Amino acid sequence: MLRTERFKKADRVITIGFWANALLMTMKLAAGHFGRSGAVFADGMESACDFVAIGLTIVALKVGRKPFDEDHPYGHGKVESLSAILVSLVIGATGAWVLYGAVTTVARENYQTPALVAVLAAATTIVVKEWLYRYSIGVGGVLGSPALLAIAKDHRKDAVTSIATLVGVAGAYFGFGIMDPIAAGLTSFFIFHIGYQTFRSSAHELMDGQPEQELLDAISRLAETVEGVDAVHEIRARHSGQYLIVDLKLDMHPEMTVKRSHDIATEVKKRIFEHFNNVGDVMIHINPSHEEHEDLNRL
């Protein structure tokens, strides 16, 4: 997949999510206020928080797509993981907001009977947000973008929150006022869980954690199909935004010329690029086959 095509796909996901959130926020705030539902109004405030998350992602994607330069020889992709960390904090803050509102409402026994428009607003949010989640997780998974995957999880969090909101506001609509804050309070813990998962995966990428072993094994098998490569001695990889940076150590015949080993390494790199769209760069080191050698490393 071409670099510009990847960026267009990411931009499309962000733009759709941005405008959908704008409409949902306006709808829920109005429905919550005029429909006398504190849960739906809080859900609207949660959508306002999502604007912060999407805004951070937009900035991160623009910065992260800048090509490498003298000060950042590995590119700027790490800013996506940093953005995902900030999104996780927004998700956590949203969970705290929902929990505080639920506890306060129960403590004060300040229950109201909502209007039908509040029930319809919660139901509409579930449908829209679940579709946004499926769309965003699909594109984010293909691109391997931590920022898009974080936004997708935020959409899923909103869908689940709105399910609880719908249960609560529907129960209150039929006369069980306490159901509204109880459902919201239970949902806040699920929100915390999503925020934790997003934070953990993004922190793993910022710390140059290894990607899935299955992916590394597939790259190794591909490299070993190139004529002249006796074996893959070692493989490491780390995330840089939507791309992976791969380090390969290849075992080759000890009497091979520098020119021949260089040509083989170039062919390995070309094949990896052809088969793995999310690999941004491959660094290759040559080892002599069947000879003892020491891997120098201070880490």
KEVEX-58169 format. One line per 2 residues: for each residue x, y, z of C-alpha. Coordinates in nm, 4 decimals. Example, Ala and Ser with C-alpha at 12.3 -4.5 7.8 and 13.67 -1.06 7.14 Angstrom:
BEGIN
1.2300:-0.4500:0.7800; 1.3670:-0.1060:0.7140;
% end
This chain:
BEGIN
0.0000:0.0000:0.0000; 0.1412:0.3369:-0.1014;
0.2290:0.5875:0.1702; -0.0242:0.8455:0.0405;
-0.2981:0.5824:0.0219; -0.2375:0.4844:0.3854;
-0.2684:0.8473:0.4911; -0.5920:0.8945:0.2945;
-0.7489:0.5906:0.4617; -0.6503:0.7180:0.8062;
-0.7811:1.0677:0.7282; -1.1146:0.9255:0.6128;
-1.1628:0.7362:0.9399; -1.0798:1.0431:1.1471;
-1.3024:1.2772:0.9439; -1.6057:1.0490:0.9606;
-1.5561:0.9990:1.3334; -1.5167:1.3720:1.3906;
-1.8418:1.4739:1.2213; -2.0367:1.1790:1.3619;
-1.9266:1.2782:1.7117; -2.0276:1.6366:1.6452;
-2.3801:1.5321:1.5496; -2.4146:1.2839:1.8362;
-2.2857:1.5341:2.0908; -2.5361:1.7971:1.9803;
-2.8217:1.5450:1.9738; -2.7477:1.3991:2.3186;
-2.6923:1.7324:2.4916; -3.0215:1.8626:2.3525;
-3.2105:1.5394:2.4245; -3.0659:1.5166:2.7746;
-3.1518:1.8781:2.8574; -3.4993:1.8970:2.7076;
-3.5785:1.5299:2.7769; -3.4885:1.5606:3.1473;
-3.2283:1.2824:3.1456; -2.9079:1.3361:3.3364;
-2.7657:1.0115:3.1917; -2.8181:1.1192:2.8316;
-2.6806:1.4666:2.9042; -2.3721:1.3092:3.0658;
-2.3416:1.0895:2.7577; -2.3379:1.4100:2.5526;
-2.0614:1.5503:2.7699; -1.8716:1.2290:2.7089;
-1.8988:1.2915:2.3352; -1.7526:1.6363:2.3965;
-1.4533:1.4652:2.5586; -1.4176:1.2583:2.2432;
-1.3517:1.5795:2.0530; -1.0371:1.6182:2.2570;
-0.9338:1.2611:2.1713; -1.0016:1.3001:1.7996;
-0.8322:1.6393:1.7933; -0.5201:1.4853:1.9466;
-0.5311:1.2069:1.6900; -0.5595:1.4496:1.3992;
-0.2513:1.6350:1.5210; -0.0661:1.3074:1.5813;
-0.1394:1.1726:1.2338; -0.0194:1.4929:1.0693;
0.3007:1.5005:1.2718; 0.3569:1.1252:1.2463;
0.3420:1.1211:0.8650; 0.6270:1.3686:0.8296;
0.9259:1.1988:0.6628; 1.2422:1.1299:0.8586;
1.4840:1.4172:0.9033; 1.8233:1.4822:1.0572;
1.6838:1.5078:1.4107; 1.4438:1.2130:1.3707;
1.6164:0.9533:1.1519; 1.3487:0.6936:1.2338;
1.0604:0.9201:1.1378; 0.7915:1.0735:1.3581;
0.5583:0.7759:1.3949; 0.6017:0.7471:1.7730;
0.3777:1.0497:1.8149; 0.0827:0.8226:1.7302;
0.1540:0.6065:2.0332; 0.1903:0.9190:2.2439;
-0.1469:1.0382:2.1138; -0.3003:0.7013:2.2035;
-0.1673:0.7443:2.5589; -0.3435:1.0799:2.5825;
-0.6623:0.9273:2.4410; -0.6484:0.6596:2.7120;
-0.6293:0.9337:2.9755; -0.9347:1.1029:2.8208;
-1.1188:0.7686:2.8353; -1.0209:0.7299:3.2018;
-1.1365:1.0825:3.2818; -1.4670:1.0102:3.1088;
-1.5141:0.7012:3.3260; -1.4506:0.9088:3.6371;
-1.7044:1.1682:3.5172; -1.9728:0.9033:3.4619;
-1.9045:0.7350:3.7982; -1.9122:1.0642:3.9888;
-2.2418:1.1646:3.8296; -2.3994:0.8271:3.9090;
-2.2872:0.8262:4.2733; -2.4026:1.1869:4.3233;
-2.7455:1.1166:4.1769; -2.8010:0.8094:4.3962;
-2.6774:0.9892:4.7078; -2.9134:1.2804:4.6522;
-3.2000:1.0582:4.5302; -3.2501:1.3166:4.2592;
-3.4390:1.1008:4.0096; -3.6350:1.2381:3.7159;
-3.8719:1.0894:3.4602; -3.7145:1.1366:3.1174;
-3.8983:1.2027:2.7921; -3.9108:0.9585:2.5005;
-3.6635:1.1700:2.3019; -3.3926:1.0814:2.5553;
-3.4566:0.7096:2.5045; -3.4373:0.7474:2.1258;
-3.1128:0.9471:2.1509; -2.9459:0.6676:2.3502;
-3.0643:0.4018:2.1032; -2.9380:0.6012:1.8037;
-2.5978:0.6461:1.9664; -2.5549:0.2694:2.0100;
-2.6127:0.2003:1.6405; -2.3895:0.4817:1.5138;
-2.1051:0.4184:1.7571; -2.0954:0.0432:1.6976;
-2.0727:0.1058:1.3231; -1.7932:0.3598:1.3785;
-1.6080:0.1053:1.5946; -1.6262:-0.1692:1.3311;
-1.5201:0.0688:1.0562; -1.2311:0.2202:1.2549;
-1.1003:-0.1103:1.3942; -1.0991:-0.2570:1.0432;
-0.8973:0.0241:0.8873; -0.6782:0.0690:1.1946;
-0.5953:-0.3010:1.1963; -0.4993:-0.3031:0.8280;
-0.2812:0.0065:0.8686; -0.1422:-0.1003:1.2056;
-0.2108:0.2496:1.3385; -0.2115:0.2755:1.7206;
-0.3901:0.6115:1.7021; -0.6754:0.4725:1.4898;
-0.7030:0.1628:1.7071; -0.7288:0.3857:2.0158;
-1.0048:0.5883:1.8503; -1.1843:0.2635:1.7576;
-1.1767:0.1503:2.1207; -1.3136:0.4884:2.2204;
-1.6068:0.4335:1.9809; -1.6716:0.0907:2.1349;
-1.6583:0.2475:2.4804; -1.9232:0.4972:2.3704;
-2.1454:0.2200:2.2310; -2.1265:0.0240:2.5574;
-2.1849:0.3371:2.7627; -2.4924:0.4134:2.5563;
-2.6274:0.0610:2.6104; -2.6206:0.1216:2.9840;
-2.7620:0.4691:2.9260; -3.0466:0.3190:2.7223;
-3.1246:0.0617:2.9929; -3.1166:0.3280:3.2599;
-3.3150:0.5938:3.0783; -3.5711:0.3370:2.9573;
-3.6136:0.2083:3.3125; -3.6530:0.5630:3.4402;
-3.8998:0.6347:3.1578; -4.1164:0.3480:3.2853;
-4.0944:0.4650:3.6458; -3.7758:0.3091:3.7881;
-3.5730:0.6241:3.8348; -3.2773:0.4665:4.0163;
-3.1940:0.2473:3.7150; -3.0481:0.5455:3.5290;
-2.7583:0.6233:3.7683; -2.6951:0.2561:3.8572;
-2.6510:0.1564:3.4923; -2.4217:0.4537:3.4330;
-2.2121:0.3663:3.7381; -2.1614:0.0054:3.6277;
-2.0625:0.1175:3.2798; -1.7935:0.3474:3.4179;
-1.5891:0.0419:3.5233; -1.6002:-0.0932:3.1693;
-1.4806:0.2465:3.0500; -1.1875:0.2268:3.2915;
-1.0992:-0.1169:3.1502; -1.0910:0.0116:2.7917;
-0.8767:0.3065:2.8964; -0.6345:0.0712:3.0714;
-0.6068:-0.1556:2.7668; -0.5392:0.1417:2.5391;
-0.2771:0.2789:2.7773; -0.1028:-0.0573:2.8145;
-0.0746:-0.1285:2.4402; 0.0417:0.2255:2.3613;
0.2989:0.2214:2.6403; 0.4245:-0.1134:2.5064;
0.4839:0.0469:2.1663; 0.6520:0.3545:2.3142;
0.8874:0.1206:2.5004; 0.9775:-0.0513:2.1692;
0.7977:-0.3700:2.2678; 0.7983:-0.6584:2.0202;
0.4960:-0.6999:1.7903; 0.3137:-1.0333:1.7590;
0.5450:-1.3342:1.7337; 0.3416:-1.4692:1.4402;
0.4357:-1.1624:1.2352; 0.8055:-1.1975:1.3182;
0.7956:-1.5654:1.2248; 0.6323:-1.4847:0.8906;
0.9024:-1.2262:0.8092; 1.1742:-1.4753:0.9040;
1.0290:-1.7455:0.6820; 1.0105:-1.5042:0.3901;
1.3730:-1.3940:0.4368; 1.4922:-1.7552:0.4401;
1.3339:-1.8175:0.0978; 1.5854:-1.5815:-0.0654;
1.8712:-1.7703:-0.2296; 2.1960:-1.7167:-0.0399;
2.0326:-1.6784:0.3025; 2.1239:-1.9833:0.5095;
1.9125:-1.8813:0.8097; 1.7699:-1.5901:1.0028;
1.9984:-1.5629:1.3042; 1.7837:-1.3105:1.4891;
1.4859:-1.0811:1.4247; 1.3592:-0.7852:1.6215;
1.0988:-0.5236:1.5421; 0.9400:-0.2157:1.6953;
0.6483:0.0084:1.6161; 0.6781:0.3579:1.4756;
0.3217:0.4757:1.4256; 0.1611:0.2852:1.1388;
0.4903:0.1186:1.0467; 0.7274:-0.1430:1.1839;
1.1038:-0.1054:1.1872; 1.2606:-0.4513:1.1530;
1.6135:-0.5572:1.2509; 1.7374:-0.8769:1.0842;
2.0556:-1.0773:1.1314; 2.1138:-1.3148:0.8401;
2.3554:-1.6076:0.8239; 2.5366:-1.6309:0.4872;
2.8350:-1.8187:0.3431; 3.1543:-1.6808:0.5039;
3.3422:-1.6574:0.1699; 3.0696:-1.4553:0.0004;
3.1775:-1.1197:-0.1440; 3.0505:-0.7961:0.0017;
2.8766:-0.7200:-0.3287; 2.6946:-1.0545:-0.3314;
2.5852:-1.0300:0.0309; 2.4661:-0.6745:-0.0309;
2.2557:-0.7869:-0.3296; 2.1008:-1.0674:-0.1259;
2.0205:-0.8323:0.1624; 1.8586:-0.5893:-0.0829;
1.6437:-0.8700:-0.2254; 1.5350:-0.9694:0.1266;
1.4328:-0.6131:0.1991; 1.2413:-0.5815:-0.1300;
1.0439:-0.8992:-0.0644; 0.9538:-0.7909:0.2872;
0.8263:-0.4577:0.1546; 0.6222:-0.6374:-0.1119;
0.4534:-0.8756:0.1329; 0.4145:-0.6588:0.4449;
0.2530:-0.3185:0.3900; 0.3138:-0.2037:0.7451;
0.6946:-0.2463:0.7391; 0.8601:0.0933:0.7066;
1.2277:-0.0042:0.7149; 1.4480:-0.3124:0.7466;
1.7987:-0.3048:0.8912; 2.0053:-0.6115:0.7971;
2.3258:-0.7410:0.9547; 2.5265:-1.0258:0.7948;
2.6786:-1.3095:0.9990; 2.9095:-1.5875:0.8638;
2.7263:-1.9211:0.8667; 2.8516:-2.2039:1.0875;
3.1069:-1.9844:1.2651; 3.1021:-1.8879:1.6294;
3.0678:-1.5156:1.6873; 2.9721:-1.2852:1.9700;
2.6695:-1.0563:1.9416; 2.7880:-0.7312:2.0949;
2.5095:-0.5552:2.2829; 2.5058:-0.3193:2.5798;
2.1297:-0.3149:2.6346;
% end
